[in-house]
Amino acid sequence: MDTMTKLEVLAGAAKYDVSCSSSGVSRGNQGGIGNAKSFGICHAWSSDGRCISLLKTLLSNDCVYNCRYCINRRSNDIRRASFSARELADLTIQFYRRNYIEGLFLSAAVEVSPDYTMEKIIQVLTLLRKKYSFQGYIHVKAIPGADPALIQQAGLLADRMSVNIEQPTEQSLRRLAPQKKLTVLHSSMQQLKEQIRAHAEESRRFRYAPRFVPAGQSTQMIVGATSDSDLIILQATQSLYQRFNMKRVYFSAYVPVNEDSDLPAPATAPPLLREHRLYQSDWLLRFYHYKAEEILDPVHAYLDAELDPKTAWAIRHLDLFPVEINRASYEELLRIPGIGPKSALRIISQRRLAAVSVEEVKKLGVVFKRAQYFMTCKGVYAGRRPLDPATIRRIMAPGPAAVQPTLF
C-alpha cells in the first residue's frame, strides 16, 4: 500500500475523534519551519479570525482492542494500514511546504501494545522536531497503559495531549470496551496534570526550562452509545475539570458504525442536538460558574431539546427572578439568560457612572429578547409584563415541548 492510499484509510478512520480545537499555545519560530503562535488546529480559528488546518490522521488502525463502538475494532473486517514513523513525518512536512496544513493531529489505534504504539508516536515527533525543526502545532494522543516515561517523553515534544475517556462511567466502559479501565485512563490524566504543573513551575524559575504539553490536555466522551443520562455525562465532565485541570472535554455524537445488540441500530441518526446542548452546558460549567447539579437534577436528567440549558434553568427557577441589574453581582448577572461574561462586565462598568436603563442595556451586548423576562432596570420590569413559566417557554420555544430522548 503506497503512502497516499494509507493516508486515505487512516485519515478516514480519524474523523470520529473530535478532541481538538484552537491550541492557545505560542510556540515561537526559532529558525525552523512552521509556527504555532496564535494558531488553532483542525479547521479552528486563530485569534485574528483565520481558519487554520492540520493533518489529522491515525498512525495505525491495526488495533489489538475490540471496543464495540469503534470502527477499528479487532473483529471488524476493514482495510488495515500503518504508517512508519519516517513516512508520516515526511508526509507532514511535504503537506506543510505545500501550504496544505499548519499543524498535526496524531492519534493511533493500539498497535501491538500501548508501549509499542507510544514509542512509534515519539519517533514521529522526534523526526519532526529534531530532524525537520518543525515548530508548528502538534496534538497527540497519550496511550493509556503506556510506560509513564514514554508519555513524559512525548509531552516534551507535543503542544497538547489527550486521553480519551470515551464513556462517563466505569459500567459503560466495561460494557462497550472491556479491555479498557477507567482507573488506567485516570492514571494517565493524573500524570499529565502533575507534569504540566511541575514544568510550569520550573519555567517560572528557569528561563530555558523545557516545556511540557504547554497547551494542556483534553479528552473526549461519546454521546448516545449507552443509556447514560445527560446528568451523568455532565457530572463526569465536571469531575474531569476539577480533578485533572482539563482544557476541554469534547462530546462526540455516536455515529453507528457497527452492528451490536448493546449499541444503537446502524440506521439510527447521531444525536447531534444532544451533543450541541452538552457543549452549551459545558460552557456554563467553565465560564458561568454553574454546577452540573444545578443545570440538571434527578427529576430533570436530560437537557431540554427546545431551550438552551441556561434559559431552561432560569424558567425552572423563576422564583429567583427578575434580577435588578443595577444591584446584581457579577455572578447574579451571569445567571440572566442573554447576558454573558462580556456584557456583564460592561453593565458593571457602566453603572459605576450612572444607573443602567432598559435602552442602555440593549447597547451593551445583551440579547434583550431573552433577558427581558428575567431582569429589571431601575426597578422597572424590562419586559411588557411579568409572565408565568409556561408562557415564557411558549414564547421562547414555540415548537412542541421537549420530551426525554428515546433510548435504544
C-alpha positions in Angstrom: 0.0 0.0 0.0 1.5 3.3 -1.0 1.6 6.4 1.2 -1.4 8.2 -0.2 -3.6 5.1 0.0 -2.5 4.7 3.6 -3.5 8.3 4.2 -6.9 7.7 2.6 -7.5 4.8 5.0 -6.1 6.4 8.2 -7.4 9.9 7.8 -10.9 8.5 7.2 -10.5 6.4 10.4 -9.5 9.5 12.4 -12.7 11.5 11.6 -14.5 10.1 14.7 -12.1 11.8 17.0 -13.2 15.4 17.8 -10.9 16.2 20.7 -9.1 19.1 19.1 -9.5 22.8 18.9 -7.5 26.0 18.9 -4.4 25.5 20.9 -3.8 28.7 22.7 -0.1 28.0 22.5 2.6 30.3 21.4 5.5 28.2 20.1 7.8 30.8 18.6 9.8 30.0 15.5 13.5 29.8 16.4 15.0 29.2 12.9 13.0 26.1 12.0 9.9 25.8 9.8 6.3 26.3 10.9 4.8 28.4 13.6 2.1 27.6 16.2 1.8 31.2 17.5 -1.9 32.0 17.9 -2.7 29.1 15.6 -5.7 26.8 16.0 -5.9 23.3 14.7 -8.4 21.2 12.7 -10.3 23.9 11.0 -10.4 26.0 14.1 -9.9 29.8 14.1 -7.0 31.8 15.3 -7.2 35.0 17.3 -7.3 37.2 14.2 -10.2 35.1 12.7 -8.2 33.0 10.2 -9.2 29.4 9.6 -6.3 27.0 10.4 -6.0 23.4 9.2 -3.9 20.5 10.2 -3.2 17.0 9.1 -5.5 14.8 11.2 -4.7 11.1 10.9 -4.1 7.8 12.7 -0.7 6.4 12.9 -2.3 3.0 12.5 -5.8 1.5 12.6 -4.5 -2.1 13.3 -5.8 -2.3 16.8 -5.4 -5.1 19.4 -8.6 -3.9 21.3 -12.1 -4.9 20.4 -14.2 -1.9 21.6 -17.8 -2.4 20.4 -18.4 1.2 19.3 -15.2 1.6 17.3 -14.9 1.1 13.5 -11.2 -0.1 14.0 -12.0 -2.8 16.5 -10.1 -6.1 16.1 -13.1 -8.1 14.9 -14.1 -5.8 12.0 -13.2 -6.8 8.5 -11.8 -3.5 7.2 -8.7 -2.3 5.4 -5.8 -2.1 7.8 -2.9 0.3 7.3 0.1 1.7 9.3 2.5 4.5 8.7 6.1 4.1 9.6 7.4 7.0 11.7 9.5 8.4 8.9 6.7 8.0 6.4 4.3 10.1 8.4 6.9 12.7 9.3 7.9 13.2 5.7 4.2 13.4 4.7 3.6 16.1 7.3 6.5 18.2 6.1 5.5 17.8 2.5 2.0 19.0 3.2 3.3 21.9 5.3 5.6 23.0 2.5 2.7 22.9 0.0 0.7 25.1 2.4 -1.9 22.4 2.9 -1.6 22.4 6.7 -0.1 24.3 9.7 -0.1 21.5 12.2 -0.6 17.8 13.0 -3.3 16.0 15.0 -2.0 12.5 15.5 -3.9 9.6 17.1 -3.4 5.9 16.9 -5.1 2.6 17.5 -3.2 0.4 20.0 -0.9 -1.5 17.6 0.8 -4.5 19.3 0.8 -2.9 22.8 0.5 0.6 24.4 4.3 0.9 24.8 4.9 -0.1 21.2 2.4 2.5 20.0 3.7 5.3 22.2 7.3 4.6 21.1 6.2 4.9 17.5 4.4 8.2 18.2 7.6 9.5 19.8 9.6 8.6 16.8 7.3 10.7 14.6 7.6 13.7 17.0 11.3 13.4 17.3 11.8 13.4 13.5 9.5 16.5 13.1 11.0 18.5 16.0 14.7 17.4 15.7 15.4 16.5 12.1 13.0 18.9 10.3 12.9 21.6 13.1 9.2 21.8 12.7 7.8 24.3 15.2 4.1 24.0 14.2 1.3 22.8 16.4 1.2 19.1 17.3 -1.5 17.4 19.2 -1.0 13.7 20.0 -2.8 11.0 21.9 -1.3 9.6 25.1 -1.9 5.9 25.0 -3.4 4.7 28.4 -1.3 2.0 29.9 1.9 3.0 28.3 5.1 3.5 30.4 4.9 6.9 32.2 8.4 7.6 30.9 7.2 7.3 27.3 4.3 9.7 28.0 6.7 12.2 29.6 9.0 12.0 26.5 6.1 12.6 24.1 4.9 15.5 26.3 8.2 17.3 25.9 7.7 17.3 22.1 4.0 17.9 21.7 1.9 21.1 22.3 -1.2 19.3 23.5 -2.0 15.7 24.6 -5.3 14.0 25.2 -6.5 10.8 26.8 -10.0 9.9 25.5 -12.2 8.7 28.3 -14.9 7.6 25.8 -17.6 6.8 28.4 -18.7 8.7 31.6 -18.8 5.7 33.9 -16.9 2.5 34.6 -20.0 0.4 34.0 -20.5 1.9 30.5 -16.8 1.5 29.7 -16.8 -2.1 30.9 -19.8 -2.8 28.7 -18.5 -1.4 25.5 -14.7 -1.5 25.9 -13.9 -4.4 28.4 -10.2 -4.1 27.7 -10.1 -0.6 29.0 -10.3 0.5 32.6 -11.3 3.9 33.9 -8.6 3.8 36.6 -5.9 3.4 33.9 -7.3 6.3 31.9 -7.4 8.4 35.0 -3.8 7.5 35.9 -2.6 8.8 32.6 -4.6 12.0 33.0 -3.2 12.5 36.5 0.4 12.1 35.2 -0.2 14.7 32.5 -1.7 17.1 35.1 1.2 16.7 37.6 3.9 17.0 34.9 2.2 20.1 33.3 2.1 21.7 36.7 5.7 20.8 37.6 7.1 22.0 34.3 5.1 25.2 34.6 6.6 25.9 38.0 10.1 25.1 36.6 9.6 27.5 33.7 8.8 30.3 36.2 12.2 29.7 37.9 14.4 29.0 34.9 14.1 30.9 31.6 15.1 28.0 29.3 13.4 25.2 31.2 11.8 22.6 28.8 8.1 22.9 28.1 5.7 20.0 28.7 2.4 20.0 26.9 2.1 23.8 27.1 -1.4 23.8 25.6 -2.7 21.5 28.3 -4.7 18.2 28.0 -8.1 17.4 26.7 -10.4 14.4 26.4 -13.5 13.1 24.5 -16.7 11.5 25.5 -19.0 9.6 23.2 -22.7 10.6 23.5 -25.5 8.2 22.6 -23.7 4.9 22.6 -25.1 4.0 26.0 -28.1 4.9 28.1 -26.2 7.3 30.4 -28.3 10.4 31.1 -27.1 14.0 30.4 -26.8 14.5 34.2 -24.3 11.6 34.5 -22.4 13.0 31.5 -22.2 16.5 33.0 -21.2 15.2 36.4 -18.4 13.2 34.8 -17.4 16.3 32.8 -17.3 18.4 35.9 -15.2 15.9 37.7 -12.7 15.8 34.9 -12.2 19.6 35.0 -11.9 19.6 38.8 -9.6 16.6 39.1 -7.3 16.9 36.1 -7.4 20.6 35.0 -8.7 19.7 31.6 -8.6 22.4 28.9 -11.6 20.9 27.2 -13.9 18.0 27.4 -15.3 17.2 23.9 -18.5 15.4 23.1 -18.9 13.2 20.1 -22.4 12.2 19.0 -22.1 8.5 18.4 -22.2 7.5 14.7 -23.5 3.9 14.5 -20.8 2.0 12.5 -21.1 -1.5 14.0 -24.0 -3.9 14.4 -24.2 -4.9 18.1 -27.0 -5.7 20.5 -25.6 -3.2 23.0 -25.4 -0.3 20.5 -28.0 1.8 18.6 -29.1 0.3 15.3 -26.9 1.3 12.3 -29.8 3.3 10.8 -30.0 5.5 14.0 -29.2 9.1 13.4 -26.4 10.6 15.5 -27.8 12.7 18.4 -26.3 16.0 17.1 -28.8 18.3 19.0 -28.0 16.5 22.3 -24.3 17.0 21.6 -24.9 20.7 21.0 -26.8 21.1 24.3 -24.0 19.3 26.1 -21.5 21.8 24.6 -23.7 24.7 25.8 -23.8 23.1 29.3 -20.0 22.7 29.2 -19.7 26.4 28.5 -21.9 27.1 31.6 -19.6 24.9 33.7 -16.4 26.6 32.5 -17.4 30.3 32.2 -20.7 30.9 34.1 -19.9 29.3 37.5 -22.7 26.7 37.2 -22.5 23.2 38.8 -23.7 20.1 37.0 -26.3 19.6 39.7 -27.8 23.0 39.0 -28.1 22.5 35.3 -29.8 19.1 35.7 -31.1 17.0 38.6 -32.6 13.5 39.0 -36.1 14.9 38.1 -34.7 16.7 35.0 -31.9 14.3 34.0 -31.9 15.2 30.3 -31.2 18.6 28.6 -34.2 20.4 27.0 -34.2 19.9 23.3 -36.2 23.2 22.7 -34.3 25.6 25.0 -30.7 26.2 25.7 -29.6 25.0 29.2 -29.3 28.4 30.8 -32.8 29.5 29.7 -34.3 26.2 30.8 -32.7 26.6 34.2 -34.0 30.1 34.6 -37.5 29.1 33.7 -37.4 26.3 36.3 -36.1 28.8 38.9 -38.3 31.8 38.1 -38.6 32.5 41.9 -35.0 33.9 41.7 -36.1 36.5 39.0 -36.4 39.2 38.0 -32.9 40.5 39.0 -32.2 44.2 39.3 -29.2 44.7 37.1 -28.1 47.9 38.8 -27.5 46.0 42.1 -26.8 42.4 41.0 -23.3 41.0 41.5 -21.3 39.7 38.5 -22.3 36.1 39.3 -26.0 37.1 39.5 -25.8 38.9 36.1 -24.3 35.7 34.6 -27.5 33.8 35.6 -29.7 36.0 33.5 -30.4 34.5 30.0 -29.0 36.7 27.3 -26.2 38.1 29.5 -22.7 36.7 29.0 -19.3 37.4 30.7 -18.5 40.4 28.4 -21.9 42.1 28.6 -22.0 41.5 32.4 -18.7 43.3 32.8 -20.0 46.1 30.6 -23.0 46.5 32.8 -20.9 46.7 35.9 -18.6 49.2 34.3 -21.5 51.4 33.0 -23.4 51.5 36.3 -20.3 53.0 38.1 -21.1 56.1 36.1 -24.9 56.0 36.2 -27.8 53.6 36.6 -28.4 51.5 33.5 -31.7 51.9 31.8 -33.6 49.4 29.5 -32.4 51.3 26.4 -28.8 51.3 27.6 -28.9 47.6 28.2 -29.7 46.9 24.6 -26.4 48.7 23.6 -24.2 46.7 25.9 -24.3 43.4 24.0 -27.2 41.8 25.9 -29.5 39.5 24.0 -32.6 41.5 25.1 -35.2 39.2 23.6 -34.2 36.6 26.1 -33.0 38.8 29.0 -36.2 40.9 29.2 -38.2 38.3 31.1 -35.6 37.9 33.9 -34.5 41.4 34.8 -35.5 44.9 36.0 -33.7 48.2 35.2 -34.1 51.0 37.8 -36.9 48.9 39.3 -38.8 48.7 36.1 -39.5 45.3 34.6 -37.7 45.0 31.3 -40.5 43.1 29.5 -44.0 44.3 28.9 -45.3 42.5 32.0 -44.3 39.6 34.3 -45.1 36.2 32.8 -45.5 32.7 34.2 -43.0 29.9 33.3 -45.4 28.2 30.8 -45.9 31.5 28.9 -42.2 32.4 28.8 -41.5 28.9 27.5 -44.2 29.1 24.8 -42.7 32.4 23.6 -39.1 31.3 23.6 -39.7 27.7 22.4 -42.8 27.9 20.1 -42.4 24.3 19.0 -43.7 21.3 20.8 -42.4 20.8 24.4 -39.3 18.8 24.7 -39.5 15.2 25.8 -37.0 12.8 27.3 -34.9 11.4 24.4 -35.8 7.9 23.3 -33.1 5.4 24.3 -32.2 2.4 22.2 
